């Protein structure tokens, strides 16, 4: 979404190489193929075309730039590479233990994906990439089976966390949902003798001719309802716990819920792992406490720091992002003050007071978001699975 309301006579759209606008820059026309003064844009999507002698693969940045005053009013760096990832658990990458969603190059592997072409037209992203049948990265890449064998392929779409790393996916295509897991339903055979193109209902032709209906097309091809692909849902109301006579809180891990209903809609932030704290059977409730009273937190969010997927220390802070157990240097910084749950020894943070056995709420069956209207309704669809609790008294 482009928002631009600056009265600048010489400003235009520029591209170039290097770390930002410099003497090696080229102006490109606006969405109307004009080099006139830029008009105002109010959260608009526009499509700009590069001249034929330019390729995105030879450019490093795109900017709104005033060459007369040498001022930049916004720069976007162009990432020309695909990142090769290995996934061992549904959690953020832990480079030390080599677990989670990690770029291959960060865990001793190599990036074996080559981007050949990409485009974004009418809301449809098309990417063509290449990968060797058998890479040199035996640690992270499985070989593609080509001798009349089946390869399972799943496409997932999700968000990025505050560090621009992949978060838990929100949409999975070419899958069915079974016992709280996505499982591939279609396979590809790269070594079949018959070189016939057999896309279900000629899906690609429909995508080209009807790009505006892409989500309906995907739903039809997999016998899914449209609501399973793209949602228009009402957020769940945030819950609060008023502590009249109740001074004990049980904290466990559970699902963050659909992004339009649960954690993301309540906080405005993404859940990197698709998980969140549940306190007294409520998803991230507000706690209304009384000054001068002691409160006990029964914490069952994991105590094995080597297992990042199941290790979520609970502590009280003024940071809206949290996650300090993974970034201990941030703890007790001006933007991440600690009020309870962490002790400091010789300047090192120890979050062990806020740890305990691991308990997680898990969906017992596929959840239809259109039929759930509150956190209480969602809780009825969950079952608690547990692995001696820790206590935080404050």
C-alpha positions, 0 to 999 in steps of 0.5 A: 500500500503506497501512501505519499502526500508530499508536494515535491516537484522533482520527486519520482520513482527511481531504481538502482544498485548499491545500498540506496539512492546515489549517482547510479540511479534510473528513473522509471515511469509511474503507473500511467507510463508518465514521468510527470510530477508524482500525484498523491497516493492514499494507501493504493496498490500500483503496478510499475513497469521497468524499461525493457533493458532493465531486470529486477535481478540487477537492481538493489533498491527502489525509492521515491527520490528527489534528485534535485535536493538529493533526498529520499522519501522511502527506500525498499531494498530488493531481495533477489534470492529465495531462502532455502529453509529446513523445518524440524519443529513449528518454532522459531529458529534456534541456531545452537540446537539447529531446530525450528524453521531455519535457513539452511545456511544458518545450520551448516547447509547451503542455499540451493534455490535459484529464482528464475522469474517472479511476477505479481499481477492482479493479486496473484504471485507467480514464482518460478525457481530451480533446485537440483534433483540432488543437492550437496546439502545432505543434512537439510535437503532430501533428493527429488525422487524421479524414478517413477516415485511420488513426491509430496509437495505442500505450499504454505502461506504465512506471516513474518515476525518482528525479526522478519523471520517466517511465522506459523503458516495461516493457509496450507494448500494441497493438504487436508486437516487430520488430527490437528495436522496438515497432511499432503493429499496430492503427489507429484511424479517427476519421472512418469513416462507419460509427459501429460499435463494433468492439472486438476480441472485445468487449474492453471488456465483458470488462474490465468483467465480469472485471477480475481477468483484465485481463492475460489479456484483453489477451494474448488480444486481441493473440494474445500469451502471458500472459508477454508481458504480465505476468511472474513471473520469477526475478532473474538472479544478480549477476555479479562480475569478480575481477581476477586478472591482468586489469587492463583493463575494456571499458565499453559501453552495453546494455539493462537487461534485464527489471525482474524479472531485470536492472538493477532486480532487482540494484540496486533502482533503476529504469533511466530509459532502459532502458539500463545499463553492460555491463563485459566482457560482463556487466551492471553487474558488481561489480569486485573490485580490489586495492589498489596496482594500476592498472586501465584502463577502455576506455570506449565510452559516447558522447562527444557531450554534445549527444546525451543518448540516446548520451552516458553518461560513465563515472566512479567515485562513491559515489552509487547513482543516478549520472547526474551528467553530467546534473546537474553541480552534484551532482558532488563534493557530500557525496552524490556524491563523485568518485573517478575519471573527472571533472576539475574546472576553475575549479569546473566538472565535466568528465566527458570523461575517461570518454567515448569512441565510442558502442557499444551492445549491441542485442537481435537478436530478441525476447527471451522472459524466461522462457527466460533464466536468467542474464546470460550467456544474455542476452548471447548474444541481443545484438549489439554495434553501434559508431559513438577510445575513451577511456581511464581509468587509475586 
